[in-house]
């Protein structure tokens, strides 16, 4: 078990050569679940998910390392799926729904809120349940996700500062790769970054401090 409180159990499934994380969010009362991302090694995710009652699959963004197992997981679990409306064109099959900013998903007693955070991709979406935030490749300990252009970098910084850093800073976040952190720690790192001058062409793999 990766995390548990009085309402939710979170399982983290580490997958593939890029240290991807898939997550299973389980309502303690009903055993219903939501799956976040479908990376490589889908059989591990399928096996763990079948111990619950899967209701839907949420995809944080459309990069291949996050959707490699999409079709296999979808077919095995017989559930529906969704992805941010601006990333929907890259899935192997048409999603059942396109996620919009602020959309709420309910499973059992849990409510999961979608937060549109463009920058890494146009449709990148984070998911918040209670004080647990799933950030895909938008936010990592130490910095934002990789961006391809200076405009994308400015966009991801805006997404993080206006959409994520405005949340309760005690929230724990869980990225699409590696380990997580808290928003308070990430905000402290960002303040160091903001205090320095930076080239306007900055993009790529950027660290806050």
Buried (B, 14 or more C-beta within 10 A) or exposed (E): EBBEEEBBBBBBBBBBEBEBBBBBBBBBEBEBBBBBBBBBBBEBBBEBBEEBBBBBBBBBBBBEBBBBBBBBBBEBBEBEBBBBBBBBEBBEEEBEBBBBBEBEBEBBEBEBBBBBBBBBBBBBBBBBBBBBBBBBBBBBBBBBBBBEEBEBBBBBBEBBEEBBBEBEBEBBBBBBBBEBBBBBBBBEBBEEBEEEEEEEEEBEEBEBE
